[in-house]
Each structure stands twice: as structure tokens, then as C-alpha cells.
Amino acid sequence: MMAAQAAEIDRNGYTVIENYISQEELSLARAFIEEQAARHEGEYFAIHGIEALNGSIASAMALSVPFKDMLAELYRRQAGRDAAPTEQIFPVIRCLQGRSGLKQSHFYHFDATAVTALLPLFIPTEGEHCGDLIIFPNVRRVRFNALRNVIQKAVLHNSASQKLTAFAVRRGWLKPIRLKLEPGNLYLFSGYRSLHANDVCDPAMLRATVLFHFGNPHYESTVARFLLGANKRRAKLDHNGLRPVN
């Protein structure tokens, strides 16, 4: 079913499923974002995990069996094996707004998972700085050696490397893919293989997206879980993105 999309990700770095959610679903999702944005007083925030996002479209999609099956098939086609049977989708809402949102731009990184699905909810359309998605597509392979992955991330996930990459992009020395995101479309790419970030977003504007992460090649690795699970640890979640039972 996902053969064409998987081939497009391999060829172009990403694929798009247009109008993945209805206008009614988009309106409900935006209402959730607006409520959260007001709570955070117009500044940057992120919400991690199914339980923290209960009642939102992010949680509903993360728990959807057909949606998980779609991501699992994409993972299988990229990695050549099935994902761990107990792995769940890890959803994250990111909202760029205010001055603190500026600090979240050009933060180049690889995801821990082979499949990343991005659902835009609010995207600025006016001005120069709309928070475009920036991708250097498929610059590495899916690797099952956790230590090698940790070393690669240590080299690239540091302030000096990220600032150098951002400088080279701004000067035009590096030419990544830039995607103008459309709310309601679903963008699929390999966050594990592709170095990516968002461009600067005007602090007076609102940019809100849902990210769905699935297919961790090092899901059962204690080393990778300890060294690379910072977001989940900060949110006090287990490696499946759930709150541990006390």
C-alpha cells in the first residue's frame, strides 16, 4: 500500500498525503492549540506523549491502528525488518511563537526513529519567516549499531555543528530542501536518515505542528535509550512515551 510513498521518500526525501485530515478535524485541532498557546502566554511550548495530549488529534492519531500500520509499513520498507511489536507511536506538539520560539530555529538534528510524520496545524503565510521545514534528505542509512548512532549524533548534535550548518544554509553554501507546509496535509520523511530543522518563524506569528515518531532501530538498546532519550526523560515518560506505573 505504501510502496509508492516509500519510493518517493527514498528518491526525493519526503512524500505528502494531501488533505489527510478534514477541515472539521483541523478546526478542532486548532482549537486545542489556541487553548494551549494562551496558557503558555504567547511563548514557545512542546507537549510530549500520548497521555499528555489526551483529547487532541495527536493522541487520537497516535492510537489509531490504521495510522500505526501505515507507519509500520514505511519502517519495514526502510529498515528491512519489522518494528518492535511493543513499540508505540510517540506524538509531540510543537508550537513556535514569541521570542522564545526564535531559539528553536535551525536546530539541525536526526530523529531517533526511522519514520517521521508531520501534520501542520498553524503555518504563517505572510512575510519572509514562516518556519519552513528544512531537510537534508537521506544523508545516512538506518543503522542497527546503537553505539555508532550515538557517536554520529554526538558529532552533529552539538552547538558548534548546528551553528555552522545554519550559517552555511543562510549563506547559500548548503542547499537543502525547503518545504512550505500546508495545514491538514501529512508530510512523511525519514527523520533518522535526514538532517532537518525548521527555519526561523516570525515571533508575532503562530506555527504549530504535530510530529509522530515511529520505528526506532535501537528500541531495545539500553545504551541508546539512556544516551538519546532526553526528551522522554525530561517529560518523565518511559521509552514508549508513556508515564511509568508507580
Phi, psi and omega in degrees: 000321184259016184300316182294318179294319179297319179295323179292323176297318178295323185278313188249348181098345180197167171217158183232132169254108186286147177050049182294325174245157182282167177297325178295316178296321179296319179297318179295319179296321179293325178298320177298316180296315182298321177296315180292322180298321178294321179298327182266013171054043173074019179240170183300142170207160174220143178236126187247134168099152183300314185291319179294336182258016181306134180090357180255168177295332179298314179293317181299317180290322180297332180266358181285124180296313178300322179294316178297320178300321179296313180293325179295323179291320176298319178298314181300321181287332179277319189264342181076015177205166179282153172290160177303133186300335181267357183291140177244161174291137178251107181268147178219132170259129175241132180231113178266122176197157177070182182293326180294335178293334180296331181288349183264005182269151178054036177267077189291132184200164167257143174281163176283343184249151183287332182244127174236127174246130183240124179244105179286140177245311173236125177225125177299146180239351183247147177089180185276329188252095184247009178070038180305149173281129180247127184228131163261099195286135167050051182273355174211166181267162170290123182242145180256001175272105186296321183295320178297321178296319179299318180295316178301317181292325178297324180288319187263334182266055175226160188301318182296313180296318181293319179293322179295316178297315180299319179297316181294325177292314181297325179280351180084009179286327173250140185235082178283175171284136174244125182248124170277112187278144178245122179304136180095339174280156176246122181255126182243131176206173179263097180294335178288319184273335189251126173288131186208164179193175170253149176287173179300141176243131178308124183298343177276351182255170179242124175237115182231131180224156170251131176248135177241119182252133180206147174090066179273113180298341182246030185305322184262010181270120177295322180299309181294321181298320182287318187274333188244004184263038187298315183300317181291323178294320179298324179275003180059047179245157174279183186289352173264003180080020180245155176286127180298146176280126181281000000 
